[in-house]
Structure formats: structure tokens, C-alpha cells
Amino acid sequence: MTDTTVTRAHLAEAVYQEVGLSRNDSAQLVDVVLEEIGQALISGEMVKLSSFGSFQVRSKAERIGRNPKTGEEVPISPRRVLVFRASHVLKDKVNRTRKGGASGHGAA
């Protein structure tokens, strides 16, 4: 497993290489897509990306938690959490890559 992180710059470079837009247009496209996803989630919509997965905001109720060091009970306030659920296509690609040693590129 590697310690690299995919950044906006990596995504913009991939768009530049694959689509052929200018580097500036590629970076703007990535920013617009990510902003649109973020705004949809903020407004409570589910975001589904075919063959990748879905993002959803869920509300969690207040509950009692426990400090693992002291054992003291503490209230955990209600909050909204972001949940990602990978599609079966993505899960299959990840598992095929791990088991078979393949690069993961190619038909699904």
C-alpha cells in the first residue's frame, strides 16, 4: 500500500491528459465538479456516481459515549456525518486488483 494522496492537482492533470482541455480549464472543471458535489451534500441530496459509489449525509442522534482512557461517560451531541458507499463495480475492481496483482486498468 502506498502513502500517496490523490489531490485536485492530480485530478486536473488526469483530465488534461485524457480529455485534452488546457491545464487551467482542467483545473476549473475539477473545481466545479467538486463544488457541485459539496453543495448537493450540504443541501441534503444524495450524490451517486455510476460505477464509483454514492455519498450521503446522515443525521446522528445524541448519544452517550465513553472516554476510553478514563471510562467516564460523556454525551456526544447530535451531528451530521458524510457516508460513502462504494458501488459493486468499484469493490470488484479493488478486490480483483488486490487478489490478482493486476493494475486495475481495463474493462470492468
Secondary structure, 3 states (H helix, E strand, C coil): CCCCCCCHHHHHHHHHHHHCCCHHHHHHHHHHHHHHHHHHHHCCCCEEECCCEEEEEEEECCEEEECCCCCCEEEECCEEEEEEEECHHHHHHHHHHHHHCCCCCCCC
